[in-house]
Amino acid sequence: MEKFSTPGHEQTRSLLLRMGFGPRPGWTWTQNGGRGSTSVVVAPKHVAKVITQWLRVRNDVAHGHTTIHSLAVLTAVRDPNSSEKAKGEERPDAAANRCDRLRRVLPVDRSSHD
């Protein structure tokens, strides 16, 4: 289990394989592109990249780093210009307060974004 203490996508896959579950067939799917775009096929290479990005964030949080790796979804949560306000919609106060707390607690290191 020691080699899983700071996992990557391959270690995660290996652990699941040891338990009899091969995740790769589920790493391909089609989803709506959003905002009027056509459908997009999500491929295993992309899934592996995203898993690795989230595992970096997990590592940063687990080890108490003062900044975390940048992810587009986290940057969007932290950036008031990319929120519903930018679309002209008003967010409820409770949601705005949660986002503000998250921005203060989880500084994003933009230099580490791939």
N, C-alpha and C positions, 0 to 999 in steps of 0.2 A: 504494500500500500504506500510505501514511502515515495515511489516515483509518481504518485498521484497527488502529492501535497501541493504542487503548483502545476496543475494540469494544463495541457494544450488540447486541441481538438482530437489529435491522435490518441493521447492517453485516455481521454474521455471515451472515445470509441472502443479502445482496447478493454477498458473496464466493463463497458456494456457487453462486449463480445464474450468476456469471461463469464458473464451472468446469463449467456444464451440469447442475447438480443443484438442483432446486427442493425444499427440505425441507418446506414447509408441508403437503403431503398426508400426510406422516408425523407431523405434529404433532397428530393426532387419533387416539385409541384408547380402548378400554374396558379397565378393569382392576378387579380385586377391590377392594372398599372397605376390607377388613381388619377384624379384630376383629368378625366377624359382620355387617358392613355389606353393603349391596347393592353391585352394580357401580357404578362411576363412569366417566363419559365425560370424558376429559382433552381439552380444547379448545386450539386454537392460542393464544388469549389467555393461558391459564394457562402454556403452554409458553414463550411469549415472556417472561412475568414471571419464571419460574424461570431461564431462560437469562440474563436480565439480572442476577438475584441472584447467580448463580454467576460471571458476568463481573466483578461488583463484588468478589467474594472474590478472584478471580484478579488483579485490579488491585491490591488491597490487599497481596497476597503479593508480586507482581512489583515493587512500589514500596517494599517493606520497611516498610509501616505497622506501628505497634506494636499496633494492634487491627485486627480484620477485621469486615466487616459481619456481622450476625447472620442465620443461616439456621436454621430449625427443626431440620434434620438435624444441623447442627454443634452447636447447643445441646444436643441429645439426647446426642451423643457426649460433650460436656463435663459434663453433669449426671448425677452418680451416681444420682440419684433416678429418672431415666428409663431407666436401663439394665436389664439382665437382673436385677440385684440387687433392683430394685423388684418384679419378678415372682416373687421367691423363688428364682431360679435363681442358682447360683454361676458366675461367669465364670472361665475359666482365668487363672492369674497373668500369663501373657504378654500376654493381651489387656488386662487391667487396667493393666499397666505401659504399654502403648502408649497407652491412653486418657489416663492420667495425664500422660505426656510431651506429648501433643497439647494437653491443657488448659493446660500451662505455656507451651508455645511459641506457641499461637494464642489470645491473649486475644480475647474476643468483645465488640464494642461493641453492647450491647443497645439503645442509644438510636436506632440507625439501622435497626431492623427495621421493615419496611413493615406 
